[in-house]
Amino acid sequence: MNLGRRELALVCVLMLRGPQTVGELRGRTERMHPFTDLEEVERVLESLASREPEPLVARLPRGRWAHLLGGLVEASAEPAVPPPPSSFDARIEALEREVDELKRQFAEFRKQFE
């Protein structure tokens, strides 16, 4: 494909993590290629989108970019967001109870030395 380090970094991260914004891409490619600013990332993405005979990336709604190596991307494609843990509230309640119990035990312990 004759990609440079900048192009390769962007395509790799898009393949690994799915559609992302320019800011997300800049942060996540830092170890492969340190982009100087968001405009540089945008320029490289635009060049990948205008490659002939086939573009490698495409702009999606809401400022996101996606790779095209697996075929065309649906215009409404959204990033994969993991669902919140179903037991999140239960875990918080359990931690709050544990903290309250530790506070009670510490107060009893301190009374021994007063």
ROFIRO-183493 format. One line per field, with one value per residue (C-alpha): x, y, z. Coordinates in nm, 3 decimals. Layout:
N
u	[X,...]
v	[Y,...]
w	[Z,...]
// end
This chain:
114
u	[0.000,0.306,0.203,0.430,0.458,0.187,-0.061,0.018,-0.033,-0.378,-0.494,-0.372,-0.556,-0.873,-0.857,-0.800,-1.045,-1.307,-1.440,-1.282,-1.249,-0.934,-0.848,-0.889,-0.670,-0.396,-0.383,-0.397,-0.128,0.122,0.348,0.356,0.389,0.379,0.156,0.232,-0.131,-0.486,-0.450,-0.170,-0.391,-0.674,-0.446,-0.323,-0.680,-0.788,-0.501,-0.600,-0.962,-0.863,-0.629,-0.675,-0.795,-0.962,-0.970,-0.852,-1.060,-1.391,-1.540,-1.849,-2.110,-2.024,-1.661,-1.555,-1.331,-1.334,-1.112,-1.245,-1.028,-1.316,-1.561,-1.787,-1.889,-2.251,-2.307,-2.472,-2.193,-2.131,-1.831,-1.860,-1.919,-1.918,-2.240,-2.214,-2.175,-2.517,-2.399,-2.241,-2.493,-2.473,-2.093,-2.112,-2.359,-2.137,-1.831,-2.022,-2.130,-1.772,-1.639,-1.904,-1.807,-1.438,-1.513,-1.708,-1.426,-1.167,-1.373,-1.391,-1.018,-0.941,-1.157,-0.919,-0.641,-0.834]
v	[0.000,0.223,0.396,0.624,0.613,0.878,0.701,0.359,0.480,0.620,0.317,0.078,0.260,0.285,-0.089,-0.169,0.069,0.150,0.495,0.784,1.160,1.344,1.415,1.052,0.945,1.192,1.065,0.699,0.712,0.898,0.596,0.506,0.860,1.185,1.423,1.789,1.905,1.813,1.983,1.744,1.446,1.598,1.651,1.290,1.160,1.374,1.234,0.878,0.957,1.089,0.803,0.655,0.406,0.339,0.555,0.393,0.600,0.785,1.069,0.971,1.190,1.361,1.420,1.057,0.873,0.501,0.274,0.121,-0.189,-0.423,-0.265,0.035,0.185,0.266,0.637,0.589,0.377,0.471,0.382,0.070,0.174,-0.099,-0.110,0.001,-0.284,-0.404,-0.432,-0.086,0.056,-0.258,-0.231,0.131,0.044,-0.242,-0.015,0.251,-0.009,-0.133,0.220,0.281,-0.044,0.047,0.390,0.224,-0.022,0.256,0.462,0.161,0.104,0.468,0.455,0.192,0.451,0.746]
w	[0.000,0.021,0.346,0.547,0.926,0.969,0.743,0.887,1.244,1.162,0.965,1.237,1.514,1.305,1.239,1.605,1.768,1.506,1.409,1.602,1.606,1.501,1.866,1.966,1.676,1.766,2.123,2.035,1.765,1.985,2.034,1.664,1.531,1.730,1.532,1.600,1.602,1.504,1.167,1.071,1.160,0.955,0.653,0.662,0.695,0.399,0.190,0.286,0.193,-0.149,-0.248,-0.592,-0.701,-0.363,-0.051,0.273,0.516,0.512,0.716,0.913,1.079,1.408,1.311,1.313,1.071,0.980,0.771,0.450,0.437,0.518,0.275,0.278,0.609,0.684,0.719,1.056,1.204,1.565,1.777,1.983,2.341,2.599,2.800,3.160,3.406,3.518,3.876,3.888,4.138,4.349,4.360,4.471,4.745,4.864,4.870,5.064,5.321,5.349,5.404,5.671,5.845,5.832,5.980,6.262,6.333,6.329,6.575,6.811,6.774,6.852,7.169,7.308,7.325,7.464]
// end
